[in-house]
Amino acid sequence: MSKHVKMLVADDSASIHAIFREAAARSSLPLAVVATDNGRECMDLLRQGGVALAFIDVFMPKMSGIEALTNARFLGNKTFVTLMSGRSDDRCVALARDLNAYEFLVKPFRFRDVLAIKTFERVHRPMRALIVDDSTTVRSIIRRVVERSIFRLQVEEAADGETALELCGHADFDVIFLDCNMPRLHGLDTLRLLREGRRDSRVVMISSQRNEDQEREAMARGATAFLHKPFYPVAIDALVHRMFGLRSPTLTIVKPGVLRNFDVTIVGRTVAVAHKESGHLFEYLWFREAPYLRSTHAASSEEAPAHPGALRAGALRAQAEKAALLELRTARLVN
């Protein structure tokens, strides 16, 4: 018999509890609903552990849902959470991002609007991913990005197309990240052979170059998608959502950077900034009080082409911070 997956519903409305019980009954997972009508009990249930999925109302008796979740997160709680409220304002949405909530539901809604359960069904199910790239450093960077996705992607690596074909001959992979430009067996030729041998494979082509002809050819040969290096966990999340017919959550912000030379991506409290020409990648955590940005990671692409306008590392970081702050202000996440 399957082990039950505990789902918490914290709301002082009996009708909301009924909606989630119906949604849980229709899930492919054996969801066991635990209900509470106040924030203090919600906090206690989260802190006890064992809750895999939670739907928490922002405004509840005894303690707000925001305060309950904040206390639980402070103690390391990793529950897959959706916040909900009868109204949506910038402050609530910003707090939801800050607390790594997956979604923000605005009432009234029906059981079919509770899409987080469908996403959690996929998140709960481990998937196998294969990274194919001739650069050890690039494979390591992509592995780190893929493993930070909300989806449970178990990663294996191959240094060339021949090895990838051999691995795929003995195992099934849910998604294959395949570099376009590799020695000996080219990425597009590897794609053709993969599609011939395993027609259900989802192959994502990756490249540091922007070549529209190459992208069109890859899609014509059966690629599921095309990603440009460097990319971030949010790109993987968005891609997996699309591959499995899931709607991306409203709390995800993916848009081109305000400054021409940068791409800025915001997910939760993580801000990823990539310099388009040099391939440098900077990651920050943002906070609601100054100083807003704190650097957590910096990496460079070995395959990024040299160019006369390349900036020194210090100047590049300063420009990246400026781009990130502009994007945060555009998203109304800082003053």
Secondary structure as UniProt FT lines:
FT   STRAND          5..10
FT   HELIX           14..25
FT   STRAND          31..36
FT   HELIX           39..48
FT   STRAND          51..57
FT   HELIX           65..74
FT   TURN            75..76
FT   STRAND          80..85
FT   HELIX           90..98
FT   TURN            99..100
FT   STRAND          103..106
FT   HELIX           111..113
FT   HELIX           116..124
FT   STRAND          127..132
FT   HELIX           136..147
FT   STRAND          153..158
FT   HELIX           161..170
FT   STRAND          175..179
FT   HELIX           187..197
FT   TURN            199..200
FT   STRAND          203..207
FT   HELIX           212..220
FT   TURN            221..222
FT   STRAND          225..228
FT   HELIX           233..243
FT   TURN            244..245
FT   TURN            250..251
FT   STRAND          253..256
FT   TURN            260..261
FT   STRAND          262..267
FT   TURN            268..269
FT   STRAND          270..275
FT   TURN            276..278
FT   STRAND          281..286
FT   STRAND          293..299
FT   TURN            302..303
FT   TURN            308..309
FT   HELIX           313..330
FT   TURN            331..332
//
